[in-house]
């Protein structure tokens, strides 16, 4: 991930604003629960695991094994945005912690974690999806919109992986969909 922390604030929030919102996010119930579950699994998560930065690429955040979670301040505007990115990336970190053989270059492995992160973080809840469609000037259907949204977002993430072509990403997503969509750990059910 290309990041620069010495760039001027250009849209979104400043790095300092993002750091403050990140501290608030770390106190929310779902984030605290995810961090506790990682601790129980033997993966310590401290505040330096999270880093607010200016990102050159158009992304909200990311998880990198061994480095932690990056939050892209310039692509976020609200506390809800920060909370959502933290939850999403913590699911990736949780998956990485628990899966001894997780290989981020493997399209199926990444697709599974993206399905889980999208579902368990609320990427495609009705409010978020409605705001996306209103912002794009489009209409959305009610029935099946959640899974359609999740599939669309999984494809965006997996095809951004240089090891996954669009064809490989789609095949991987379809192969793991049922198993990964129904895997809600560490939650009892999708929040």
One Martini backbone bead per residue (centre of mass of N, CA, C, O) as a GRO file, in nm:
protein
  191
    1UNK     BB    1   0.096   0.036   0.023
    2UNK     BB    2   0.045   0.373  -0.050
    3UNK     BB    3   0.190   0.611   0.175
    4UNK     BB    4   0.138   0.950   0.313
    5UNK     BB    5   0.202   1.175   0.594
    6UNK     BB    6   0.311   1.466   0.451
    7UNK     BB    7   0.056   1.546   0.339
    8UNK     BB    8  -0.190   1.730   0.259
    9UNK     BB    9  -0.505   1.816   0.303
   10UNK     BB   10  -0.744   1.631   0.070
   11UNK     BB   11  -0.993   1.570   0.194
   12UNK     BB   12  -1.174   1.465   0.420
   13UNK     BB   13  -0.952   1.403   0.673
   14UNK     BB   14  -0.733   1.442   0.891
   15UNK     BB   15  -0.507   1.270   1.059
   16UNK     BB   16  -0.583   1.379   1.338
   17UNK     BB   17  -0.885   1.329   1.320
   18UNK     BB   18  -0.857   1.024   1.271
   19UNK     BB   19  -0.715   0.953   1.537
   20UNK     BB   20  -0.948   1.037   1.716
   21UNK     BB   21  -1.163   0.848   1.586
   22UNK     BB   22  -1.007   0.589   1.643
   23UNK     BB   23  -1.023   0.602   1.952
   24UNK     BB   24  -1.329   0.585   1.954
   25UNK     BB   25  -1.359   0.314   1.800
   26UNK     BB   26  -1.200   0.138   2.020
   27UNK     BB   27  -1.477   0.177   2.217
   28UNK     BB   28  -1.653   0.002   2.067
   29UNK     BB   29  -1.813  -0.291   2.097
   30UNK     BB   30  -1.724  -0.443   1.833
   31UNK     BB   31  -1.423  -0.375   1.849
   32UNK     BB   32  -1.369  -0.488   2.128
   33UNK     BB   33  -1.460  -0.775   2.062
   34UNK     BB   34  -1.254  -0.834   1.838
   35UNK     BB   35  -1.001  -0.786   2.012
   36UNK     BB   36  -1.066  -1.002   2.225
   37UNK     BB   37  -1.071  -1.244   2.026
   38UNK     BB   38  -0.777  -1.215   1.941
   39UNK     BB   39  -0.655  -1.253   2.218
   40UNK     BB   40  -0.775  -1.541   2.265
   41UNK     BB   41  -0.608  -1.639   1.995
   42UNK     BB   42  -0.308  -1.484   2.037
   43UNK     BB   43  -0.365  -1.176   1.929
   44UNK     BB   44  -0.224  -0.886   1.973
   45UNK     BB   45  -0.393  -0.561   2.027
   46UNK     BB   46  -0.276  -0.250   1.971
   47UNK     BB   47  -0.269   0.081   1.896
   48UNK     BB   48  -0.018   0.038   1.688
   49UNK     BB   49  -0.198  -0.134   1.480
   50UNK     BB   50  -0.291   0.158   1.415
   51UNK     BB   51  -0.307   0.380   1.113
   52UNK     BB   52  -0.310   0.714   1.025
   53UNK     BB   53  -0.338   0.823   0.678
   54UNK     BB   54  -0.227   0.914   0.370
   55UNK     BB   55  -0.373   0.819   0.053
   56UNK     BB   56  -0.322   0.772  -0.278
   57UNK     BB   57  -0.519   0.566  -0.292
   58UNK     BB   58  -0.851   0.453  -0.349
   59UNK     BB   59  -0.901   0.414  -0.007
   60UNK     BB   60  -0.988   0.337   0.338
   61UNK     BB   61  -0.815   0.066   0.380
   62UNK     BB   62  -0.595  -0.179   0.559
   63UNK     BB   63  -0.442  -0.503   0.574
   64UNK     BB   64  -0.118  -0.608   0.719
   65UNK     BB   65   0.090  -0.834   0.773
   66UNK     BB   66   0.279  -0.717   1.056
   67UNK     BB   67   0.143  -0.407   1.059
   68UNK     BB   68  -0.175  -0.382   1.016
   69UNK     BB   69  -0.383  -0.095   1.027
   70UNK     BB   70  -0.507   0.119   0.774
   71UNK     BB   71  -0.616   0.461   0.771
   72UNK     BB   72  -0.778   0.675   0.533
   73UNK     BB   73  -0.839   0.996   0.591
   74UNK     BB   74  -0.898   1.121   0.289
   75UNK     BB   75  -1.161   0.892   0.261
   76UNK     BB   76  -1.291   1.020   0.522
   77UNK     BB   77  -1.574   1.188   0.721
   78UNK     BB   78  -1.669   0.990   0.956
   79UNK     BB   79  -1.715   0.796   1.223
   80UNK     BB   80  -1.855   0.567   1.070
   81UNK     BB   81  -1.630   0.520   0.870
   82UNK     BB   82  -1.415   0.436   1.072
   83UNK     BB   83  -1.566   0.207   1.211
   84UNK     BB   84  -1.602   0.035   0.960
   85UNK     BB   85  -1.304  -0.006   0.879
   86UNK     BB   86  -1.213  -0.134   1.140
   87UNK     BB   87  -1.399  -0.379   1.130
   88UNK     BB   88  -1.317  -0.492   0.857
   89UNK     BB   89  -1.006  -0.522   0.918
   90UNK     BB   90  -1.041  -0.703   1.172
   91UNK     BB   91  -1.142  -0.949   1.020
   92UNK     BB   92  -0.882  -0.997   0.869
   93UNK     BB   93  -0.705  -1.025   1.122
   94UNK     BB   94  -0.861  -1.262   1.240
   95UNK     BB   95  -0.819  -1.457   1.007
   96UNK     BB   96  -0.509  -1.447   1.020
   97UNK     BB   97  -0.487  -1.553   1.311
   98UNK     BB   98  -0.653  -1.837   1.272
   99UNK     BB   99  -0.512  -1.891   0.991
  100UNK     BB  100  -0.229  -2.068   0.928
  101UNK     BB  101  -0.275  -2.077   0.580
  102UNK     BB  102  -0.306  -1.792   0.494
  103UNK     BB  103  -0.322  -1.659   0.152
  104UNK     BB  104  -0.326  -1.347  -0.008
  105UNK     BB  105  -0.263  -1.471  -0.308
  106UNK     BB  106  -0.522  -1.628  -0.269
  107UNK     BB  107  -0.829  -1.590  -0.396
  108UNK     BB  108  -1.001  -1.764  -0.198
  109UNK     BB  109  -0.896  -1.647   0.064
  110UNK     BB  110  -0.971  -1.355   0.010
  111UNK     BB  111  -1.270  -1.393  -0.054
  112UNK     BB  112  -1.350  -1.499   0.221
  113UNK     BB  113  -1.262  -1.251   0.388
  114UNK     BB  114  -1.441  -1.049   0.229
  115UNK     BB  115  -1.710  -1.170   0.293
  116UNK     BB  116  -1.686  -1.151   0.600
  117UNK     BB  117  -1.618  -0.847   0.625
  118UNK     BB  118  -1.870  -0.742   0.481
  119UNK     BB  119  -2.085  -0.877   0.660
  120UNK     BB  120  -1.967  -0.811   0.963
  121UNK     BB  121  -1.944  -0.481   0.909
  122UNK     BB  122  -2.181  -0.366   0.703
  123UNK     BB  123  -2.132  -0.287   0.400
  124UNK     BB  124  -2.454  -0.387   0.307
  125UNK     BB  125  -2.635  -0.222   0.441
  126UNK     BB  126  -2.903  -0.037   0.376
  127UNK     BB  127  -2.785   0.245   0.431
  128UNK     BB  128  -2.524   0.224   0.264
  129UNK     BB  129  -2.654   0.144  -0.005
  130UNK     BB  130  -2.841   0.383  -0.037
  131UNK     BB  131  -2.616   0.600  -0.043
  132UNK     BB  132  -2.475   0.495  -0.295
  133UNK     BB  133  -2.720   0.520  -0.489
  134UNK     BB  134  -2.781   0.818  -0.446
  135UNK     BB  135  -2.495   0.920  -0.526
  136UNK     BB  136  -2.534   0.771  -0.824
  137UNK     BB  137  -2.849   0.790  -0.915
  138UNK     BB  138  -2.975   0.519  -0.826
  139UNK     BB  139  -3.131   0.220  -0.807
  140UNK     BB  140  -3.285  -0.015  -0.573
  141UNK     BB  141  -3.325  -0.315  -0.447
  142UNK     BB  142  -3.431  -0.515  -0.190
  143UNK     BB  143  -3.414  -0.792  -0.293
  144UNK     BB  144  -3.078  -0.906  -0.276
  145UNK     BB  145  -2.886  -0.656  -0.228
  146UNK     BB  146  -2.676  -0.757  -0.022
  147UNK     BB  147  -2.543  -0.981  -0.197
  148UNK     BB  148  -2.482  -0.807  -0.441
  149UNK     BB  149  -2.299  -0.611  -0.294
  150UNK     BB  150  -2.095  -0.813  -0.183
  151UNK     BB  151  -2.001  -0.921  -0.457
  152UNK     BB  152  -1.902  -0.653  -0.570
  153UNK     BB  153  -1.692  -0.594  -0.338
  154UNK     BB  154  -1.526  -0.849  -0.364
  155UNK     BB  155  -1.436  -0.803  -0.655
  156UNK     BB  156  -1.283  -0.539  -0.607
  157UNK     BB  157  -1.074  -0.660  -0.411
  158UNK     BB  158  -0.966  -0.915  -0.566
  159UNK     BB  159  -0.889  -0.761  -0.838
  160UNK     BB  160  -0.660  -0.590  -0.681
  161UNK     BB  161  -0.512  -0.844  -0.694
  162UNK     BB  162  -0.234  -0.936  -0.880
  163UNK     BB  163  -0.319  -1.264  -0.854
  164UNK     BB  164  -0.621  -1.168  -0.968
  165UNK     BB  165  -0.833  -1.217  -1.185
  166UNK     BB  166  -1.150  -1.190  -1.273
  167UNK     BB  167  -1.198  -1.490  -1.319
  168UNK     BB  168  -1.063  -1.592  -1.055
  169UNK     BB  169  -1.235  -1.427  -0.858
  170UNK     BB  170  -1.511  -1.542  -0.933
  171UNK     BB  171  -1.448  -1.841  -0.883
  172UNK     BB  172  -1.366  -1.809  -0.588
  173UNK     BB  173  -1.623  -1.684  -0.478
  174UNK     BB  174  -1.815  -1.916  -0.562
  175UNK     BB  175  -1.664  -2.150  -0.408
  176UNK     BB  176  -1.687  -1.991  -0.103
  177UNK     BB  177  -1.956  -1.859  -0.031
  178UNK     BB  178  -2.122  -2.044   0.162
  179UNK     BB  179  -1.912  -2.087   0.380
  180UNK     BB  180  -1.834  -1.779   0.435
  181UNK     BB  181  -2.122  -1.659   0.477
  182UNK     BB  182  -2.174  -1.870   0.732
  183UNK     BB  183  -1.918  -1.741   0.870
  184UNK     BB  184  -1.943  -1.560   1.194
  185UNK     BB  185  -1.684  -1.549   1.314
  186UNK     BB  186  -1.713  -1.444   1.645
  187UNK     BB  187  -2.001  -1.452   1.586
  188UNK     BB  188  -2.312  -1.597   1.604
  189UNK     BB  189  -2.397  -1.366   1.403
  190UNK     BB  190  -2.480  -1.142   1.196
  191UNK     BB  191  -2.494  -0.799   1.280
   0.00000   0.00000   0.00000
